[in-house]
């Protein structure tokens, strides 16, 4: 009987779907992920249906959509109490499970089914305001201080965690959190239980801001001509609006020099992660583990990076909601790689995919679908035809639907509707809502059906509910 495969989940934070060299980005260098894609399948229509860190990670760990896992906004400090999680199921199935890096659960030390977690969640969020010493919530911060004799902190650059301001990493490169995640993963591979298959989640905090790449990575992008940002004809014109520099997610114009510098730093962080991923892949090969290891690379959501005068995430546009998703099956399976798939996949599909690969039963409550048939060159006849996304975000609260060819967006707080032809306009620059009212009506009715199925009472009159009716209703918001 064939031994179950090892599973390596490589997860970045805030990595746009288009920022991959092999996928045609004109600037970004990702040579090691490019090589990985040659042996795997690239899912070009992969989405984060609720694109901020906490709800995205809930979907990945539970296999549930946002209507069921209950998180349709960024809400830190709310307990995670799900009965079935991906690492828990794999641990029950005989896997040695470990996460290194970002979890973003609550309490911070909640294992969520992992045997062990070595934690770094970034800026530490609510834990900087907690009465406890926040060292307990972050292993990397303590390690950094130990290796700099107490002279270093995560904020030494002076950068904010959701800002576009740039400063090079001020310490030795091996002390950067990206390198630390890779180092701890290599250490796990050397000290794991060799009698069991392993599930290792390497969870990088970057390229999420702060934009703090080591200097030499930043220099690689200094002279590269950058492609223009996407700019929709639907974007309201603002003069010298710098609201995006606030502590939360930003909307508005920013100084063009700052914006260009931010884009270069973001690409530099991506290239740094690509190199550190290769450190982990080299260790797999050195230990003779590669042949029976399944590798999945993805992100929790994207980064708007100035598209449509927007920064960060939580928005329905592809820069925010579409994610990289590369699955490389174990070479021992003998499957053909170097392929692309345009079927709609999302983060809730990760749990059933990895459980099927491991031979572990999936609870009936799981709503995602395994993508392994696509890896085998098959396609389920009832594969999803549309995908629903949303995010509570104050005045920018939104719902969206896509079938991969069109995207419909409804901003619930102001009733604005957008319609994009993704095949003719992949940058989402032309709003066709006024020109194609029949298509808008079709998509609007699909959204009504989606919300009605979740119990939104006001859609029974065949109209979208008011913003007040939507707030906190039907989705069990936490």
N, C-alpha and C positions, 0 to 999 in steps of 0.2 A: 504494500500500500504506500502511495506517495506521501511523503511528509508534507504537512500543510506549509504554505509559503510563509516566509517572513514578510512583514509589511512595514514599509517605511513611508510615513506620511510627512511630506515636506510642505509646510504651510507658511506663507508670508502674510504680512498684514498690509493692506492697502495697496496691492500690486494690481495695476490696470491689466486688462486682458490683452491689449495691443502691444504691451511692452515686452516683446519677445523677438529676438533677432530672427529666428527661423520663420516667424509669422509675418515678416516683412516690415518691421519697424525700421525706419531709415537711420536711426541714431543709436538705439539701445544695443549694447553688446551683452549677449547671454550665451557664450559659446558652449558651456557645459549643459545647459538646458536644451540648447539646439541639438547637441549630440544625443541627449536622453530621448528627445522626440523622435529621433530616427528609429528607435526601437519600440516606440509606443504609439498611442493614438491621442491626437490633439482634438479636444472637444471645443469647437470654435464658438458654440452658442451656449456657454456655461454662465450661469447667473447666481448672484447672491440676492435672494428675493426680499430681504430686508437688510439693506447694505450699511450697517454699522457693526462694530465689533461684537457686541453682546448677542444680539439676535442671530447674527450669522453663525457664531460659534454654537449657539443653542441648536440651530438646525443641523449642523454637522454632527454634534455629539448625540443627538436624539433621533435623527432621521425623520423629524416632524416638520411640517410647515408652520409658519408663524401663527396661523389661526389656532393651532393645537399646542405648540410649545409656549404660546402666550406672550411672546416678546415682539412687539411691533414698534419699538422705539429703543433708544439708548437709555437704559435704566440700571445704573450701577447700585450695588449694595442690596440687591434682592436675592433671596436664597434660591439656590438651584436644588431642586428636590425631585428630579425625574427618576422614575422607577427603572428605566433601561437606558443605558448609554453605550456608545461604541466601545470604549475601552473596557467597560464592565462586561459586556457580552464576550469580547475576545478573551478577557481574563478567565471567565467561566469556561471558555472553550479550550483552555490549556495554554494560552499565550502568556509570555512574560511581557508586561506592558509598562511603558515609561513615556512621560512627556518631558521635554526640555524646552523652556521658554514660556511663551504666553499661553495662559489658560483663560483669564478674564471671567472667572466664575466667582460665586460668593457662597460661603466664606472663601477667601483666597486660597486656603489650604485644603479645600474640599477636593478629594482625589478624583471624583466622578468616575470611579472604576479603575483608574490606573493603580498599579502597584506602588508607583513612586512618581513624584513630580519634582523637578528642579526648576524653580520658578523665576521668571522675569516678565512682569506684565507691562513694562514701559515706565510711564511717569508715576505709577503707583496710585493715581486717581484719588479715590476717597481715603486711601490708607495714609496719605500725607496729612489728612485732617483728623485721623483717628486718635483717640487717647493712648492707644498702645504704641509701643516702639514699632515703627513700620518695617524694621528689619525682618520681622517674622513673615511678612508678605512678599519678600523678594530676596532670593538667594544671590542673584547677580550683584545687587547693590552691596551686600556684605562682602562678597568676594572681591569686588572692585576696591573697596576700602582696604581690605587686607593686603592687596597687591600694590597699593600705593601708599601704605603706611598711614591710612586714614585721611589722605589729602585729596581724594577725588569723590565727586558726586555726579549723579546723572545730569545735573543742571549746570555743570561747569561751563558749558558753551553759552549759557544765557538764553537758550532757545525754548520756545513754547512747544507743547506737544501737538497742537493743531495749527501751528503757524507755518507760513511759507518762508520765513527768514532762514538764512543759511549761515552756518559756521562750520569749519572743518573740525573733526574730532581732535580734541586737544591732547590726548594721551597716546601712548604706544598703540599700534593697530591691534595687537593681540588682546588688548583690554576692551576693545569695542564690543558691545553686546551681540552683534552679529557673529563675530569670531568666537565669543564665549559659548553661544548656542552650539555651534559646530564642534567646539572642543569637548563640551559635555556629552554630545551625541557620540563622538568617537570613543570617549571614555566608557560610555554604556556598552557600545559594541564589543569592547575589550573585556568587560566585566559582567556581561549578561549571564543568565543561566543557559549553558550550552545544550541542556537536555530538552529545552522547549523552543518552539518558534517564538519570535519576538514581534511585538508591535511597538514601534518607536515613532513618536510624533515630534518632529523637529520644528518648533513653532517660533519663527523669527518675528521680532517686533518691527523691524524695518521692511520696506521703505516708508512706513508710517513716519510722519514727522516725530521728533525733530530731524531736520535735514542736516545731518552731521557726518557725512562720509569722511574717511581718512583722506588726507590731502592728495595723495597720488591718484586716488580714484576720481576725485574732483577734477584734477588736471587733465585726465583723459578726455573730458567732455568740454574743456574750455574753448576749443577752437572749432567744434563741430557746428555746422549750420543746423538750426533747429527747424522742424516743420511747423507751419502755423497751427495755432490752437483752433479748435472748432468754434464757430460763432454762429448761433442760430439767428434766423431772421425774426424769431419770436422774442429775442432777448430785449428787455426794456433798456433803453439807453440811459446810462448814469454818468454823470460828470464828476470825476475825481472822488469816487465812492470807495472808501477804504474800510468798510465795515468787516471785510473778511479777515482783518488783522485782529479781531476780537479773540477772546480765549476759546470760543466755541467755533463751530464750523462756519466758514465764511462765504459770503456772496458779495461780489462787487469787484470793481476795478482795483488794480494795484499798480504801483510804479512798474513800467515795462522792464526796467533793468532788474528790479527785484524778482519779477515773475520769471524772467529768463534764467536768472541765477537759480531759482528754486527748481525749475525743470531740469537743469543740468545736475543739480545735487540729487534730485530724485532718481535720475538715470544712473548716477554714480553709485547710489546705495543699492540699486538693483544689480549692477555688475559685481559689487562686493558680495552680495548674497549668493550670486551665481558661483563665485569662486569658492565660497565656504560650503556650499552644497557639494561641490566637487570633492572637498576634503572628506565628506561623509561617504560619497560614492567610492572614492579610492580605498577607504577603509573596508568597505564591503568586499571589494575585489581582493584586497590583501588577505582577508580572512576566508576567502573562498565562499562567501555568502551570496554573492551577486546572482548566481545562476538560479537560486530559488527565492529571490526577493522581489515582491511586487512593490513598485514605487509609484506614488501618486503625488504630483505637485499641483498646488492650487493656492488661492488666496481667500481671505474672508470677504473682501469687497475691493473696489478700486479706489482711484484718486482722480478727481476731476481735473486737477492740475491746470486750472485756468480756462478750461473749456467753458464756453458760454458765460464767461465772467464768474465762474464758480470754482470753489476749491473744496477739497476733502471729499465727503461722501454723503450718504443719506438721501441722495437724489435719484430719480428714475433713469437718468441718462447713462449710456453705456460706459462712460468714463468712471462712473461710480458703481454701477450695478453688475457689469459684466466682468468675469474673472478668468484668469488662466486656469486650465484644467488639463493636465497631461497625465495619462495613465500608462505606465510601462509594465506589462505583465512580466512575470519571471521568464527569462530566456528558456528555461527548461520546459516551458509550456509549448514552445515551438510555433508561436503565433507571429504573423507578419506585422511589422511595425512600420513607422514612417507614414501613417495614414491620418486623415482628418475626418471628423464626423460633425455634421451640422444639426443633429438632433438636439433638442432642448434638454439640458441637464442643469441641476442646481445642487446646492450644498446638502440638502436632505437626502440626496442619492448616495452620499459617501458611505453612510452606515450600512445599507443593504449591499452595496458593492463589495466592501471589504469583508463583511460577514460571509457573503457567498464565496468569496475567494478562500476564506479560512475554513469553510465547511461548517459554519456556526449558524444555528437557526435564528431567524429574524422574528421578533414579536409581531403579532398581527396588528398592533397599533401603529407600526411604522408606516409612514406615508410615502417615503422615497422609493425609488426603483433602482435595482442594480443595473449598472451600465456594462457589466461583463458581456452580455450578448453582443454589444457593439464592438467590443474588443475581439470577439470571435468572428466578426464579419456578419453577424445576424442583426435583425431589427425586429423587436416585438411589434406586432401589428397594431396593438392598442397603446403604443407609446404616446406620451402626452403631446397634444397638438398646440397647447397654449400654456403660458406660465404667468402667474399672477404675483406681482410684487407690491410692496407698500412700505411706507415709513411715516410714523408720526413725527412731525418736525415743525410744530408751531404753524406759522403762516405758510410754510413750504410743505406741509403735510401732503402726501401724495399716494395714489394708487396707480398701477400701470399693468398692462397686459401686452404680451408679445407672442407671436407665433414664429419668430425668427425672420419673417419677411416684413411685417409691419409692427409698429409699437404705438399703443394708445396710452396717453397719460392724462390723469385727472388730478388736478390740485384741489383737494377737498375744501380747503379753507376759503378759496375764492372762486371755486367753480370753473376754473380755466381748464380747457381741454386742448391737447396737442395730439397730432397724428403724424407719424413718420413712415416713409417708405424706406425701409432699411437697406433694401437691395440697391436702389438708386441713390440713396442718401445715407450711407452708413455713419456719417458724422452727425446726423440728426440736426441739420441746419435749416431744413425747410419744413415749416409747419403746414400740413395739408388739411387741417381740420375744416377750414372754411371752404376749400375747393372740393372736398369729398365728404359731404354731410351724410351720405348713405353709409360710408364706411365708419364714420364716427358713431352713427346710430347703432350699427352692428356691434362695435366694440363696447359701446356704453351698455348695451343690453347684456353682453357677456359679463361685464363687471357687476351689473345688477344681480345676475344669476350667482356669481361668485360670492357676493356679500350676503345674498339671501340664504345660500347654503350654510353660511356661518352664523345665521340667526339675526342679521341686521333687520329689525322690524320695518323700518321706513321704506324698504325697497319693494314692499308688497304692492305699492301703487305704481310699479314700473317706472320708478324714478330713483335717481341716486339720493341717498340720505343726506340730510344737512350736516355741516361740520359738527354741530353740537350733538347730533344723534350718533355720529360715529365715535366720538371721544369715549374711549374705554369700553365700548360696547362689543359684545360678541367674541372678542379675542382674549378675554381674560388677562388684560395687561398687567404686567408685573413691574 
